[in-house]
Structure formats: C-alpha cells, structure tokens
Amino acid sequence: MEAADGPGAGPDWALRPATLEDVEEIAFAELELFPDEAWTVFQLAAEIEHPDRRYVVAAQGADAAGALIGYAGIMLAGEIADVHTIGTRLEHRGIGRALLAWCEEQARAGGAERLLLEVREDNDRARAFYAAAGYREIARRRGYYRIRGRSIDALVMERSLR
C-alpha cells in the first residue's frame, strides 16, 4: 500500500487513501466510536466511490498496511467542503490532527476556500479539538442528532482554508 500524500504519520502509523477493501473495518470503527449514529457499510462504500468525496485511513505500520486506527472523509462542493466523518481508535498519538490536516489539504486541492463540520453540542472534547485547530462555531442545527430518544443539537464549525 502506498501512503497518502500530505501531512501526517507517526512513528508506527501512516495515512493512505481509503479503498472499498477498508469499508468493513471503517464500519466496525464507526460502531465502536459512534454507536448511536454509525454509518453503515453501504453508506461508507457509496461515499468512498463518490467522485466528490475524499476518504483516508490511518493504519499501523510505516506503509499503513496494518490495523486501521483512524479514518476521515470529506465532501467537495465548490468553494465549500464538508467533513463527513472523522474518528480515531487511539488517543494522544496525533492521529486526529493528521486526519484533519489531510482533510484540509484535500479540500484546498479540490478548490474549497472553507471547510465545515458538524459536532455534537455535548461533545466538549471534539469541540475543543476543532477550536484548537482554528475552527469557529457559525451555526446551530437544532435536533440534528436523535440518540436514544434524545434530541441533540449540532454545532456547525468552519475554518477558512485561504
């Protein structure tokens, strides 16, 4: 496997483009990380095959051929790109920062001037992570998440890519 172009690698992991062969493992990671809102294998496969999407995985090994430890995907839509998903199985290793930097680089390469994302209002850790990366809250989507009978708002965050 060839490592993905762009930022990010650790001493024992690297990034590489996601393929259909990764879909099942990404779906398992989604269930682990986001059990109430996980994307299905079918949704992930459609995303990876879509011409306006870019997906990456972080995997163990310098060639990223080992176990999946993170993933991310964006949608390109002209001057705006949107983070569709980002998740890491290991904390405090720089994987999340590398995945987000990869998303930003791919968005720029696709012509985007801004990158948007939604984050659950009650996810303080993710909100702090994105704020530290230069994202700011620009909107609220009331009731965006429906989890176990609860309605949770999404905060829309944005970063300029210029």
TORBATOR-509757 format. One record per residue (C-alpha): residue in one letter; y negated, x, z negated; residue number from 1. Coordinates in Angstrom, 1 decimal. Example, Ala and Ser with C-alpha at 12.3 -4.5 7.8 and 13.67 -1.06 7.14 Angstrom:
BEGIN
code  c2  c1  c3  pos
a  4.5  12.3  -7.8  1
s  1.1  13.7  -7.1  2
***
This chain:
BEGIN
code  c2  c1  c3  pos
m  0.0  0.0  0.0  1
e  -3.5  1.2  0.8  2
a  -6.1  1.0  -2.0  3
a  -9.0  -1.3  -1.3  4
d  -12.3  0.2  0.0  5
g  -15.0  0.0  -2.6  6
p  -15.6  0.6  -6.3  7
g  -13.1  0.7  -9.0  8
a  -10.0  2.4  -10.1  9
g  -8.7  3.6  -13.4  10
p  -6.5  6.5  -14.3  11
d  -3.4  4.3  -13.9  12
w  -4.5  1.4  -11.7  13
a  -6.4  0.7  -8.4  14
l  -7.7  -2.1  -6.3  15
r  -6.2  -3.3  -3.0  16
p  -6.6  -6.3  -0.7  17
a  -4.6  -9.3  -1.8  18
t  -1.8  -10.5  0.6  19
l  0.4  -13.5  0.8  20
e  3.0  -11.4  -1.0  21
d  0.8  -11.4  -4.1  22
v  0.3  -15.2  -4.3  23
e  3.2  -15.9  -6.7  24
e  2.1  -13.2  -9.1  25
i  -1.5  -14.3  -9.0  26
a  -0.4  -17.8  -9.7  27
f  1.5  -16.6  -12.7  28
a  -1.5  -14.7  -13.9  29
e  -3.6  -17.8  -13.4  30
l  -1.3  -19.8  -15.6  31
e  -1.5  -17.1  -18.3  32
l  -5.2  -16.8  -18.2  33
f  -6.4  -20.3  -17.3  34
p  -3.5  -22.6  -18.3  35
d  -5.6  -25.8  -18.1  36
e  -7.2  -25.0  -14.7  37
a  -4.9  -22.6  -12.9  38
w  -4.9  -22.5  -9.1  39
t  -1.5  -23.3  -7.5  40
v  0.5  -21.1  -5.2  41
f  -0.5  -23.3  -2.3  42
q  -4.2  -23.2  -3.1  43
l  -4.1  -19.4  -3.5  44
a  -2.2  -18.9  -0.2  45
a  -4.8  -21.1  1.6  46
e  -7.6  -19.0  0.0  47
i  -6.1  -15.7  1.0  48
e  -5.5  -16.8  4.6  49
h  -9.0  -18.4  5.0  50
p  -11.3  -16.3  7.2  51
d  -14.3  -16.8  4.9  52
r  -12.6  -15.7  1.8  53
r  -12.0  -12.2  0.4  54
y  -9.3  -11.5  -2.3  55
v  -8.4  -8.4  -4.1  56
v  -5.8  -7.4  -6.7  57
a  -5.9  -4.7  -9.4  58
a  -2.4  -3.3  -9.8  59
q  -0.9  -0.4  -11.7  60
g  -0.5  2.9  -10.0  61
a  -2.9  5.1  -8.1  62
d  -1.7  3.3  -4.9  63
a  -1.9  -0.2  -6.6  64
a  1.7  -0.8  -5.8  65
g  2.7  -1.6  -9.4  66
a  2.4  -4.7  -11.6  67
l  -0.6  -7.0  -11.0  68
i  -3.1  -6.6  -13.8  69
g  -6.1  -8.4  -12.2  70
y  -7.4  -10.3  -9.2  71
a  -10.6  -11.8  -7.8  72
g  -11.7  -13.8  -4.8  73
i  -14.9  -14.9  -3.2  74
m  -16.1  -17.3  -0.6  75
l  -18.6  -16.2  2.0  76
a  -21.1  -18.8  3.1  77
g  -24.0  -17.1  4.9  78
e  -26.7  -15.8  2.6  79
i  -24.8  -17.0  -0.4  80
a  -21.3  -16.0  -1.6  81
d  -19.4  -17.6  -4.5  82
v  -16.9  -16.1  -6.9  83
h  -13.9  -18.5  -6.8  84
t  -11.8  -16.7  -9.3  85
i  -11.6  -13.5  -11.4  86
g  -9.1  -12.6  -14.0  87
t  -7.6  -9.6  -15.8  88
r  -4.4  -9.2  -17.8  89
l  -5.6  -6.1  -19.6  90
e  -8.9  -5.8  -21.6  91
h  -11.3  -2.9  -22.1  92
r  -10.0  -0.9  -19.1  93
g  -12.9  -1.5  -16.7  94
i  -10.8  -3.8  -14.5  95
g  -13.1  -6.8  -14.8  96
r  -16.1  -4.7  -13.9  97
a  -14.3  -3.2  -10.9  98
l  -13.2  -6.6  -9.7  99
l  -16.8  -8.0  -10.0  100
a  -18.2  -4.9  -8.3  101
w  -15.7  -5.3  -5.4  102
c  -16.8  -9.0  -5.1  103
e  -20.4  -8.0  -4.9  104
e  -19.7  -5.3  -2.3  105
q  -17.7  -7.7  -0.2  106
a  -20.4  -10.4  -0.4  107
r  -23.0  -7.8  0.7  108
a  -20.8  -6.7  3.6  109
g  -20.4  -10.4  4.6  110
g  -24.2  -10.8  4.8  111
a  -24.8  -12.5  1.4  112
e  -28.0  -12.0  -0.4  113
r  -26.9  -13.7  -3.6  114
l  -23.6  -14.1  -5.5  115
l  -23.0  -17.3  -7.5  116
l  -20.3  -18.1  -10.0  117
e  -19.4  -20.8  -12.5  118
v  -18.4  -20.1  -16.0  119
r  -17.3  -22.5  -18.8  120
e  -20.1  -23.2  -21.2  121
d  -17.7  -22.4  -24.1  122
n  -16.6  -19.0  -22.7  123
d  -19.0  -16.8  -24.6  124
r  -17.2  -13.6  -23.7  125
a  -17.3  -14.3  -20.0  126
r  -21.0  -15.3  -20.2  127
a  -21.9  -12.1  -22.0  128
f  -19.9  -10.1  -19.4  129
y  -21.7  -11.6  -16.5  130
a  -25.1  -11.4  -18.2  131
a  -24.5  -7.6  -18.8  132
a  -23.7  -7.3  -15.1  133
g  -27.1  -8.8  -14.2  134
y  -26.2  -12.4  -13.7  135
r  -28.6  -15.2  -14.9  136
e  -28.0  -18.8  -15.6  137
i  -29.6  -21.0  -13.0  138
a  -28.0  -24.4  -13.4  139
r  -25.5  -26.6  -15.3  140
r  -22.8  -28.7  -13.8  141
r  -22.1  -31.4  -16.4  142
g  -18.4  -32.2  -16.9  143
y  -17.2  -29.7  -14.3  144
y  -14.1  -28.8  -16.2  145
r  -11.7  -31.5  -17.5  146
i  -9.4  -29.9  -20.1  147
r  -7.0  -31.9  -22.2  148
g  -9.3  -35.0  -22.2  149
r  -12.4  -33.0  -22.9  150
s  -15.3  -32.6  -20.5  151
i  -16.8  -29.1  -20.5  152
d  -19.9  -28.1  -18.6  153
a  -20.0  -25.2  -16.1  154
l  -22.9  -22.8  -16.2  155
v  -23.9  -21.6  -12.7  156
m  -24.9  -17.9  -12.8  157
e  -26.5  -15.9  -10.0  158
r  -27.2  -12.3  -9.1  159
s  -29.3  -11.0  -6.3  160
l  -27.5  -8.6  -4.0  161
r  -30.5  -7.1  -2.5  162
***
